[in-house]
Amino acid sequence: MRLAAWFAVLLAIPACGAPGGETENHYVWDLPLGFPEPFVPADNPMNEAKVELGRRLFYDQRLSVNGTQACASCHLQAMGFTDGKATPTGATGQQLFRNAMSLTNVGYFYPYTWSNPLLHTLEEQALVPMFADAPIELGLSSVIDKVLLSFQQDAVYAELFGKAFPGDRAPFRSDRVVAAIATFERTLVSGSSAYDRYARSGESDALSDDAKLGFELFNSEKFECYHCHTGLNFTTAFRSKDTPLLGLDYQNNGLYDIDGLGSYPAQSPGLIGITGRSQDRGRFRVPTLRNIEKTAPYMHDGSIATLEEVLDHYAAGGRLIEDGPNAGDGRKSPTKSPLVRGFSFDAGEKEALFAFLLSLTDEDFLSNPNFADPWEATNGAP
């Protein structure tokens, strides 16, 4: 969908805080030690009923043009809310252009998606899979009224929509669906990995010696990892309730250089697709490294299969593709980040870096029943 069309969609959907809306229910966050509250828009306050409503909508296949896919189809909890594919397939069989990003700690991201600086909130981001038509993901544009009617006739939803949006006499609207899904997604907080127990809870034995060495190497000037994968969420794309917004950060990591000017494949050219600026060729938002063990394949297009190959890619300072339509030497790209300069490491250093990355896996998060499919838990079907 073109940029002008997106603004039309945004303008057409009522704001969540419109008259007849809701009041805040003093939601109590259950956050890991040292984690700030995520940013929550003033017009979409948190409450428990809205979280539960959003969780059910997230897993509901009725929220697609043909009743075959839900948000959860591309975001599986056991895979860090990714799908294990290079790129997903939409409800109508169209292949999507970019890898399904992890939703681990998604409430702390800013902005959203791989290369769209215009999507500042989860509510805005949700419009993309729901209503975009190039390519189609959930494909709701032509069936949204029918879907909303089916929700209105569902006893579970009849109760939850009313509780989630108290005071709203007509809550069965697309903006309310968006608001609820975003609210649930803000609860997807991961902070119980071995790394967290070591760094935040003071458990000195939570990390192996290899992982501790890997942590030191990760934060060294030799490897440069920490410049882009920084802070609580191991990314420069971060926002919390009280954090002032930083400048938007997008990086070209040398995956492609098709024409010697830094160009990437046309279906996913990077930030240039929005800005039109030549210096934005191949620039994408830095993803979180939390639960990185579970989110293969990697990169914006899923073109690197394993975590070991990711380390090799950065050691090489980019990727050489010798033949085919994407042939080129990403190592020499004029738009590649200067931080991706390559390095040498021995087997012990590589093993240590790998051990540290594995320490970011949070098994509690990956199996938390509060994030699981509620329809299965009640032996029912949406």
N, C-alpha and C positions, 0 to 999 in steps of 0.2 A: 504494500500500500504506500502511495506517495506521501511526502511530508504534509502537503496541504490537506490531503484526505484525513491524516491523523488528527490535525487540528480540528477538523470538522467533527470527527468522532468525539474528541474531548469536549467540545462545546455542546454536543448533543446530549451528553449524559449528565444528569443533574448532580450537583455537588452533594456529598454525603451529609453535610450539615444544613441542608435546605430546610425551610419551615416544615413542621410536622415531623421532625427528625428525632434525635435521641439526646440523652444526657449521659455524661460519663458515670460509670458504675464503680469507680475507684478500684480498678484492676490491680491486683497484687502480683508483681513479677516474682518468679522463682528463678533467680539468675545465679550462675556460678560465681565463685569468689573473684572479685576484681572486675566483673563485667558491669558496664553502665547500662542504663535502660536504653533500649533502641529508640530511635526517633519515631514518633507517632504523629501523623498529621492531626491538627486540631479538629478537623471536621470528620475524623474517623476514630474516636476514642475506643479504647479497649474495653471489652467486658467478656465474662466467661461464656455467655450464651453465643456471642458472636464468634469466639474462638471455635466453639463446637460446631456452629453452623458452617464456618469456613472450612473446617476439617471435613465435614460431610460433602460439601460442594467440591472440595479438592479431589475427592475420590469418586465423584459421581459421573458416570459415563453419559448420563443424559445431557451433560454440559458440552455436547458436540453435535455437529450437524446431522450425524447418523447414529448417534447413541453408541459409538464404538470406543471412544477415548475420553479420558479425564485428564486433568492436570497431572495426576499421579502416573499416567501412562508414560510420560517422559521424565518423571522425577520419582524414582523408587527409593524408599527409605534405606534399604540395605546397601544401596550404592551411593550413599551420601546425597540422595535425591537427584541423581543423574539416571541415565538409562543404559549405560554400557555400550552405546552405539557411537559410531563416528558422528553421524547426524541423525536426528529422529525422522520418522515418517508421520505425516499429518493424518487426520481422520479419513481423508479421501484418497490417501495413497501418495500424495505429493511429498517428495523428498525435501526436507528443510535444509537450509544452507549452513547453519552453524550448530555446533555441539551444544547439547543441553547442559546448561551451567548448573553447578551444584547449588542447592538451596541451603546448604549449611550456613547458619548465621546470616541468612539473606536479609534480615531486618536491619543489619548494620551496613549494608551496601549503599553506595551512592556514586554515580548514577547506576542505572540498570541496563541489562543486556550487554553484549560484547562490544558494541560500537555505536550506541545511540546516546549522545549526551543530553537529549531532550527528555528522557524518562527519569524523573527525579524521585519518584515514589513507587512503591509496590502497586498502588492503585493504578498508576499510569502504565506500568509495565504489564499488568494483567490484561490490558486491552489488546496487546499484541497477539498472544496466542488465541484469545477469544474471538477477535474480529478481523485480524489480518487476512488478506486474500491473495497475497503474492509472496510466498506460497500459503496455502491454507493449512492452518494447524487444527484448531477446534472447529472453525468455520461456522460461527454462530450467527452471522449477520442475517441470514435468511430465515432462521428458525427461533430466534431469541424469544419472541412472544409465545410461541408454542411451548418452549422449555419452561418459561416462567409460569405458565398456566399449569403445567404438570407439577411444578414445585408447590404451587398454591393448593393443589388438590392432594398433596402428600401430608399425612397427619404429623409426621416427624417435623417436616419443614414448617407446617402451619404454626406449630408451637415455637420453634426456634427463631423464625423470622420475627415473630412478635416480641420475644424476649430480647433478641439481639438489637432490635431497633424500637425501643419503647417509645410510645407516643406517635409513632408513624402509622397512620391508618391504612396506608397502601405500600407496604414494604417490599412487595414482590416486584422489584425493578432490577434492571441490569446493574445500576450503580451500587445497589445493596449487595448483589452477588459479588461484585468486584471488591467492595469494602470488606466483606466477610472473609473472602479468600486471603486478602492481604493481611487481615488481622490474624488468622491462623498462621500464616507464613512467618509473621514476626515472632511467634513463639518457638520457631525452629532454632533453638540456641544450643550450640555445642561447646562445652567447656570442661569436659571430664576426661580428656585424653591423658595418656602418660605424661606428655609434655606439660599439660596444665597441672597435674599433680606435682610435678617437679618444680615448675617455675612459679606457680601461684599458691600451692598448698605446702611447699617446703618439704616434700617427700624426696629426699636425696637419692633414694634407691629406686625411684619410679622409672628412671631412664638407665639403660645399660651404659657401659663405658663407651661403646661405639656411638650410641646416640648422643651422649654428652660431647664427644669429640665432634660429631656431625653438627651439633648446635653451634659450637665454636667456629667451625669452618663456614657454616651458613652465614654467620655474622662477620666474617672476615672480609678484608678488601681483596683478597685473592679471588674469591668466588663471587662476590658482589650480590649474593641472593637477597640480602636483607634490604637493599635499596628499594626494590619493587614489592617484595613480599614481607611487609613490615607490620608492626603493631599487633593488636589483639587478634585481628582476623587475617594476618599474613597477606595483606593487600593494601595498596594505596587508596583504594576505593572504600572509604569508611565514613560512617555517620552514626552518631548516637544522639540521645536526647539533648545533651548539653555541649556537644562537640561543634565548634565553629566549622563551617564548610571550608575545605581546602580546595585548591585549584584542581580541576579535573586532570587525571593522569591516564594517558594512553601510550602504549609502547609497541614498537615494531621489533620483534625478536628474531628476525632473519629467517623466517620460514620460507619465503619466496622472494624472488626478484626476477620476474618474467621478462622484463624489457630493459633491464639495466637502470631503470628509474625508480625501482622499489615497488613496482606494481604487484598486486596479489591477484588471484583468480577473480574474474569479473563478478561472480555471484556473491562474493564476500570480500570486498576490497578494503575493508577497514573503515576508520573514521572519515576518510575522504568521501565515502558514500553519503554522509550528512553535510560535511563542511565544504566539499569541493576543493579543498586546499591540497596542493600536490605534496606538501610535507606530511600529510596525514595518510599517505599510502601505507597500508599494512599495519596501521596502529589500532590496537585493541585494548580493552580494559584489562587490568591485571586481575586474574581470578584468585580466590582464596586457596590456600594450601591445606586447609583443614579437611581431614578425611580424604586426602589426596590418594591414598592407597586404594580407595574404593571407587574412584571416579574416572578410571580409564575408559576409553582412550582420551588423549590429551590434545590441547591446543584448541583454537576457536573452531577448527574444522575436523577435530578428531583424527588428525593425520599422523599422530605419533602414538604407537600402540601401548608402550610400557613406560613405567617410571624410570627404568634404567636407560631407555632410549632418550628420555627427556634430559637426563643428566649428560648424556653423550652429546646431545644437540647443543647445549649451552657450552660444554667444553670445546666444541668445534667452532663456537662463535656464529652459529647459523647453519643452514642446510643447503647443500649442493644437490640439485636435481639435474641429472645429466641429460635426460631425454624426455620426450612427451610434451603435452601441451603446456605444462607448467615448468618446463626446463628453465633453469637459471641458478645463479649462485647467491643465495640469501646472505652469505657471509660478507658479500661485497655490496650489499644494498646501501644506497646513499641515504635512505630513510631509517635504517636500522638504529636502534638505541645504542649509544656509546657504551652503555653498561654491558651489552652483549658482545664482549670483545674476545671471548675464548679464554681457556686456561688449561693447564695440564694437571692431572691428578693421578696418583698411583692407586692401586687396587684397594689399599687400606682406607684412603681418603674417600673414594667412591662408596665403599661399604659403609663408612661412617655417615656420610651424607644421606645415604639411603635409609640407614637405621633411624636417623633423626626424622626424616619425612614419615616413616612408618609410625613414629611416636605421636603423630598428630591424629591418628585414628581414634575415634571416640565410640567405643562399642556400646556404651549406654545410650548415646544419641541414636545410633543406628538401629537400636531395638526398643527404644522408648515407646511404650504402648500409647502414650498421649499423642504421638505423631502417626500412629498406624491407621489402617483403614477401619473406620468405625462401623461400616456396614458388615464387614466380616465378623467383627467382635460381637455383633448382636444377631449373628446368623441370618441376617436379612440381606436384601438386595435393593439398591436404589431404583 
